[in-house]
Amino acid sequence: MARTDDAPIRVGVLSFHNSKETKAILNAVEDLGYTPVWLRKGNTRIQILDDEPRFAPDVDIVVNRLLLTTAEHPLEHLEIANAVAGLRPMVNRPDAVLTAIHKYATAVRLSNHGIRTPDSFLGLSAATFAEGRRFVGGPILQKAGIGTHGEAAWKVGTGKRPTPMVGNRHTFLQRFLDQDGRQSDVRVYVVGDEIVGAMRRSAPNGDWRTNVARGGTPEDATDEIPDEVRTIAREATHVLGLDVAGVDVMEWNGDWYVLEVNPTAGFTGLFRATGSSAAPFIARYAIECAGGEVASERVEAVARTLDDSIPNCKPVDSAAANGRRTVGYTEWVTVNGMREAASVVAKADTGATRTSIGIDLASRVGAGPVKSSAAVKFGSGKTSKTRPLVDVDIGIGGRWHRVTASVEDRSHMRHHLILGRDVLSDYRVDIRRRANEE
């Protein structure tokens, strides 16, 4: 839908989660006098009709706040953002985010442009990975390429032989910049060409990680960081092609090193330290990119608070608005796998935490692939069996549920699908109601 010149600018925030930052940006857009639109799974649609792509709800620009580092399938979210970016201008385009979310890809890009990063080593096999110690001197960290809140980084003890994989993730080795005391770094928040704030983060006692989410102490550093750091933060953001970023830098032996560049950096810690919210600065950047105008005085006034209340624009969940639906003790459902869909009668079991699917049905629809396993207890809980876990989509009366179901042999049982609380939490169960299985 084309907008007229006098139509108000509509700023969409693409976010499938309920983070404080997402809500703060949406509220800031409204506080600055423009129209916020929360783009979520339940209201976002992309159509191609008669060779013409259409996007709804209609917006003029999109702020990309998809948290790929915590998503179970980050590539899926990235491709959704890529499709949206093909239709509307986007703050933090997907191609830039793809590089920035991977720590080693970020380091390669920065070092190619003369921005100093700690010495590091990536080897994809056990043999090549073992060579890393010869190239990375001093104390060493092992890091996963994608991770957040310091959960994907470990110190490598003397004599330890780290492997190139942790779970299903490739890792790399990096020189630990030991500051001979309490570790600290500086996060610089960049929006466009503007440094909107900076905080020094000091690690909690007994830890080397400075993340505020792990107990790090934030302090205002906006006015104390040297011009060199401001320049490094801007250059790192622009080299990666980002519009908005939290750039983590550390001083070591008289030089400044970039540790990470976060395309969806949180800013609640920044507000705690500086008393200024990044939300209206991000909102103004998007508004101005779409052709609007915002007075600096108004941005500074809105920045004095961090309004992370539920935005007025939050889409209404139609299912919630209509109340919880009812399912019977047995119910016809659709099971959709990677191969085909099947209609079966499922039994509701409010005592089961997880949905379970018979191995024959799982094979028929192509559920999976197997992602892990779980121990399932029986009776008094003294005995248990380990069952594989697979992803499967279950449709009930037009509503779809993506669940990780356990697989078991149910060939000798009447019902090949048991609905657990992972599905039933959205419903009332009427045990008197039974499906017609004739």
Secondary structure in CASP SS format (residue, H / E / C, confidence):
PFRMAT SS
TARGET T0000
AUTHOR 0000-0000-0000
METHOD secondary structure of the structure
MODEL  1
M C 1.00
A C 1.00
R C 1.00
T C 1.00
D C 1.00
D C 1.00
A C 1.00
P C 1.00
I C 1.00
R E 1.00
V E 1.00
G E 1.00
V E 1.00
L E 1.00
S C 1.00
F C 1.00
H C 1.00
N C 1.00
S C 1.00
K H 1.00
E H 1.00
T H 1.00
K H 1.00
A H 1.00
I H 1.00
L H 1.00
N H 1.00
A H 1.00
V H 1.00
E H 1.00
D H 1.00
L C 1.00
G C 1.00
Y C 1.00
T E 1.00
P E 1.00
V E 1.00
W E 1.00
L E 1.00
R C 1.00
K C 1.00
G C 1.00
N C 1.00
T C 1.00
R E 1.00
I E 1.00
Q E 1.00
I E 1.00
L E 1.00
D C 1.00
D C 1.00
E E 1.00
P E 1.00
R E 1.00
F E 1.00
A E 1.00
P C 1.00
D C 1.00
V C 1.00
D C 1.00
I E 1.00
V E 1.00
V E 1.00
N E 1.00
R C 1.00
L C 1.00
L C 1.00
L C 1.00
T C 1.00
T C 1.00
A C 1.00
E C 1.00
H C 1.00
P H 1.00
L H 1.00
E H 1.00
H H 1.00
L H 1.00
E H 1.00
I H 1.00
A H 1.00
N H 1.00
A H 1.00
V H 1.00
A H 1.00
G C 1.00
L C 1.00
R C 1.00
P C 1.00
M E 1.00
V E 1.00
N C 1.00
R C 1.00
P H 1.00
D H 1.00
A H 1.00
V H 1.00
L H 1.00
T H 1.00
A H 1.00
I C 1.00
H C 1.00
K H 1.00
Y H 1.00
A H 1.00
T H 1.00
A H 1.00
V H 1.00
R H 1.00
L H 1.00
S H 1.00
N H 1.00
H C 1.00
G C 1.00
I C 1.00
R C 1.00
T C 1.00
P C 1.00
D C 1.00
S E 1.00
F E 1.00
L C 1.00
G C 1.00
L C 1.00
S C 1.00
A H 1.00
A H 1.00
T H 1.00
F H 1.00
A H 1.00
E C 1.00
G H 1.00
R H 1.00
R H 1.00
F H 1.00
V C 1.00
G C 1.00
G C 1.00
P C 1.00
I E 1.00
L E 1.00
Q E 1.00
K E 1.00
A E 1.00
G C 1.00
I C 1.00
G C 1.00
T C 1.00
H C 1.00
G C 1.00
E C 1.00
A C 1.00
A E 1.00
W E 1.00
K E 1.00
V E 1.00
G C 1.00
T C 1.00
G C 1.00
K C 1.00
R C 1.00
P C 1.00
T C 1.00
P C 1.00
M E 1.00
V E 1.00
G C 1.00
N C 1.00
R E 1.00
H E 1.00
T E 1.00
F E 1.00
L E 1.00
Q E 1.00
R E 1.00
F C 1.00
L C 1.00
D C 1.00
Q C 1.00
D C 1.00
G C 1.00
R C 1.00
Q C 1.00
S E 1.00
D E 1.00
V E 1.00
R E 1.00
V E 1.00
Y E 1.00
V E 1.00
V E 1.00
G C 1.00
D C 1.00
E E 1.00
I E 1.00
V E 1.00
G E 1.00
A E 1.00
M E 1.00
R E 1.00
R E 1.00
S E 1.00
A C 1.00
P C 1.00
N C 1.00
G C 1.00
D C 1.00
W C 1.00
R C 1.00
T C 1.00
N C 1.00
V H 1.00
A H 1.00
R H 1.00
G C 1.00
G C 1.00
T E 1.00
P E 1.00
E E 1.00
D E 1.00
A C 1.00
T C 1.00
D C 1.00
E C 1.00
I C 1.00
P C 1.00
D H 1.00
E H 1.00
V H 1.00
R H 1.00
T H 1.00
I H 1.00
A H 1.00
R H 1.00
E H 1.00
A H 1.00
T H 1.00
H H 1.00
V H 1.00
L C 1.00
G C 1.00
L C 1.00
D C 1.00
V E 1.00
A E 1.00
G E 1.00
V E 1.00
D E 1.00
V E 1.00
M E 1.00
E E 1.00
W E 1.00
N C 1.00
G C 1.00
D E 1.00
W E 1.00
Y E 1.00
V E 1.00
L E 1.00
E E 1.00
V E 1.00
N E 1.00
P C 1.00
T C 1.00
A C 1.00
G C 1.00
F C 1.00
T H 1.00
G H 1.00
L H 1.00
F H 1.00
R H 1.00
A H 1.00
T H 1.00
G C 1.00
S C 1.00
S C 1.00
A C 1.00
A H 1.00
P H 1.00
F H 1.00
I H 1.00
A H 1.00
R H 1.00
Y H 1.00
A H 1.00
I H 1.00
E H 1.00
C H 1.00
A C 1.00
G C 1.00
G C 1.00
E C 1.00
V C 1.00
A C 1.00
S H 1.00
E H 1.00
R H 1.00
V H 1.00
E H 1.00
A H 1.00
V H 1.00
A C 1.00
R C 1.00
T C 1.00
L C 1.00
D C 1.00
D C 1.00
S C 1.00
I C 1.00
P C 1.00
N C 1.00
C C 1.00
K C 1.00
P C 1.00
V C 1.00
D C 1.00
S H 1.00
A H 1.00
A H 1.00
A H 1.00
N C 1.00
G C 1.00
R C 1.00
R E 1.00
T E 1.00
V E 1.00
G E 1.00
Y C 1.00
T E 1.00
E E 1.00
W E 1.00
V E 1.00
T E 1.00
V E 1.00
N E 1.00
G C 1.00
M C 1.00
R C 1.00
E C 1.00
A E 1.00
A E 1.00
S E 1.00
V E 1.00
V E 1.00
A E 1.00
K E 1.00
A E 1.00
D C 1.00
T C 1.00
G C 1.00
A C 1.00
T C 1.00
R C 1.00
T C 1.00
S E 1.00
I E 1.00
G E 1.00
I H 1.00
D H 1.00
L H 1.00
A H 1.00
S H 1.00
R H 1.00
V H 1.00
G C 1.00
A C 1.00
G C 1.00
P C 1.00
V E 1.00
K E 1.00
S E 1.00
S E 1.00
A E 1.00
A E 1.00
V E 1.00
K E 1.00
F E 1.00
G C 1.00
S C 1.00
G C 1.00
K C 1.00
T E 1.00
S E 1.00
K E 1.00
T E 1.00
R E 1.00
P E 1.00
L E 1.00
V E 1.00
D E 1.00
V E 1.00
D E 1.00
I E 1.00
G E 1.00
I E 1.00
G C 1.00
G C 1.00
R E 1.00
W E 1.00
H E 1.00
R E 1.00
V E 1.00
T E 1.00
A E 1.00
S E 1.00
V E 1.00
E E 1.00
D C 1.00
R C 1.00
S C 1.00
H C 1.00
M C 1.00
R C 1.00
H C 1.00
H C 1.00
L E 1.00
I E 1.00
L E 1.00
G C 1.00
R H 1.00
D H 1.00
V H 1.00
L H 1.00
S C 1.00
D C 1.00
Y E 1.00
R E 1.00
V E 1.00
D E 1.00
I C 1.00
R C 1.00
R C 1.00
R C 1.00
A C 1.00
N C 1.00
E C 1.00
E C 1.00
END
